[in-house]
Amino acid sequence: MDVHYYDLNEGLDEGIYASGHGGQGDIVELFKIVNPKYFIPIGGEIRYMKSYMDLAVKFGAGPNNIFRLKPGDNMIFEKGNATKGEKIRQSRF
């Protein structure tokens, strides 16, 4: 595998784009290996998180075991179960 670096300021474009993120196949493979009881999609845009949720359901996650968190939301994992906790108030700086 070759890794190419270029300086965007110099205007060099090798025609290569690599996000550093796994593709859909990688995510599915990881899901199959880990086989999580609960799934919390994080990171990326809302459309990506929705796609992650759809993949999780497609490969066996129960819709009630998938949690889409918003800022201030948190999870409590206790005795093998997961529930949403109370919303955490965000401080203002």
Secondary structure, 3 states (H helix, E strand, C coil): CCCCCCCHHHCCCCCCCCCCCCCHHHHHHHHHHHCCCCECCCCCCHHHHHHHHHHHHHCCCCHHHECCCCCCCCEEEECCEEEECCCCCCCCC
